[in-house]
Amino acid sequence: MGIVTRTPSSASGRPGLIVLNAGVIHRVGPHRMNVALARRSADAGFPAMRYDLGGLGDSRAQQRHGADPTFRERAVADTRAAMDCLERAEGVREFVLFGLCSGADNGLATALADRRVVGLVLVDPYTWVTPQARVRKLRSKVEGRSPREIAAWGVSTGLRKARGLLSELKGRASAEAPAQQGRTSPAPEEFGGWLHQLLDRRVSILAVYSGSLGERYNDEDQLFETFPDLRGRVDHAWFPEANHTFTSRQAQRRLIDTTTAWLTRRFAG
């Protein structure tokens, strides 16, 4: 089940925008963000489609024969079907995928599988703590505190880390592939390889990060601390005032403005 938002006039040659589910949220998106984004995109000349993956919102899960596909395989198949639908409805042959959280993961997987994808907007994609991020977090904890307060904070932090280590040793926690917003992250090298594969195919990428990620993303350029060779190849934006679902109207407007401006700059020509 999906909704196509048409452009007010013909914009020949521009790709269509496919807006994916964020987690298990209905196709309207967090706080109706997908609705606002689709309408702004169409006003800018990019026809849009926001839809529900099979089993989410108003879409029934498809019955498939043979071996059961994984969730990611089903999401890729459903996204490619949405691209087929928008192609029939609006005549577009190329697509930009917009995804938040698991939507970013599904968009990335679809782009790797389908050469019709020419652009990706990844909102809060996978992230990794860097040494520089740890220093920034430490600095933010101690700035403006007295020596006694710093000492008390250090003892409390040490005890908490010791309890976590004991828990791991007893088998109640795993240090492998930490979950991010309920997702399991790939190795940085694997994620970087996927981005390089798409960039070499001339797919344009906008990576957007909220302020909800803690030391996994606490600086505008942290993406390039993990992947220095992507500097200048991946567009990026950081919204330190925004939470993960861009609840505030101001943060949501800024995200939509940034996305629409990026679409126009990259594809309107």
Sequence and secondary structure as in RCSB ss.txt:
>XXXX:A:sequence
MGIVTRTPSSASGRPGLIVLNAGVIHRVGPHRMNVALARRSADAGFPAMRYDLGGLGDSRAQQRHGADPTFRERA
VADTRAAMDCLERAEGVREFVLFGLCSGADNGLATALADRRVVGLVLVDPYTWVTPQARVRKLRSKVEGRSPREI
AAWGVSTGLRKARGLLSELKGRASAEAPAQQGRTSPAPEEFGGWLHQLLDRRVSILAVYSGSLGERYNDEDQLFE
TFPDLRGRVDHAWFPEANHTFTSRQAQRRLIDTTTAWLTRRFAG
>XXXX:A:secstr
 EEEE  SS  TT  EEEE   TT  TT GGGHHHHHHHHHHHTT  EEEE  TTSTT       SS   HHHHH
HHHHHHHHHHHHHHH    EEEEEETHHHHHHHHHHHH TTEEEEEEES      HHHHHHHHHHHHTT  HHHH
HHHHHHHHHHHHHHHHHHHTTSS  SS EETTEE   HHHHHHHHHHHHHTT EEEEEEETTSGGGS STTHHHH
H GGGTTTSEEEEETT  TT  SHHHHHHHHHHHHHHHHHHH  
